[in-house]
Amino acid sequence: MIPPWMNESFTEALRTEMHDPEMSETERELGVLQRAIDFTLKRRLWEKKAYLRQRQTELKRLEDERTALLNRVERDVFIVFCIFYFACHLVFLFSFYFGVSFISQKPLK
């Protein structure tokens, strides 16, 4: 949103009358023109800053989303690793236990 004092920059400058008896008509016109340019540049600078703030907010939001996604992927990979690790150890323990018990149950000849 544009501040009210910048809303009508050029027309505001043209409506401004400079009352200085020592100024010539050319100097007055130059003053009005300089003021119009100043208002216009201030308005453009304000718009540019507002755009940059919006972009920075958007970039921050995207960076936060990226970080959250990476954290979620890292967590999911860790969970899968833990499940795989636990399953491998269970297979090893059961195979070792049943392998030993199967050998011990065979009658010796």
N, C-alpha and C positions, 0 to 999 in steps of 0.2 A: 504494500500500500504506500502510495506516495504521500509524503507530508503535505498538509494544506498550503504551507508557505511556498512549496515548489510546484504546486498544481498548475498555475497559470504563469509560468516563468517569463515567457516572451511578452505576453500581453500585459503582465504586471509591470515589466520594465518600460513598455511603451506608454503606459498610463502615468508613470511616475514623471512628474514635472520637476525639473531642477530650477529652482528660483535663486539664481545668483546674478545680481545685476552686472557683475563684471564679466560674466561668461558670454561669449558670442553664440550665435545660433549653431554654428558648426561644433563648438565645444559641447553645447547641450546635447546635440544629436550624437556626438561621439560618446558622451557619458551614458546616454540612454542605451546606445548600442553595446557599450562595454558591460553595462548592467544586465542587459538581455543575454549576452554571451555568458556572463558569470552565472546567472540563474540556470541557463541551459546546461552548462557544464556541471554545475552542482547537482542538477537533477539526474544527468546521465551517470555521474559518479555514484550517486545514491542508488540508482537502479543497478549498476554494476556490482556494488557491494552487496545488495540484497540478493542478486543472482549468485554471487560467490558464496554467501552464507547458505543459501539453499543447496548448492552443489556440495559444500562441505558437509552439511547435515546428511545429504543423500549418500555421500561416500562413507561417512562414519557408519550409517545404517548398514550399507553393503558389507563393510569390513566386519561389523558385528555378526552379520548373518554368516559370513565366510568362517569366522572363528567358531561360531556355534556349530556349523556343519562339520568342520574339522574335528572338533571335540567329540561330536556324536560318532563320527567314523572311527576315531581312535578308541572310544569306549566300546563300540561294537566289535572291533578287531580284537581287543583285549578279552572280551567275553567269549568270543569264538575260540581264541587261543586257550583260555582256561577250560572250556568244555572239551576241546580236543586233548589237552594235557591230561585231564581227569579220565577221559575215556581210554586213552592209551595205557594209563597206569592200571585201570580196572582190568583191561584185557590182559595185561602182563600178569597181574596178581592172580586172576582166575586161571590163566593158562599154567602158571607156575604151581598153584595149589592143586588143580585137577591133574596136572601132569605128574606131580609127585605122588598124589594119592592114588592115581591110576597105576603107577609103577609099584607102589608099596602093596597094592591089593593083588598083584599077580603072584600066583604061587611059585615058589622057587623050585626048580627041578634038580 
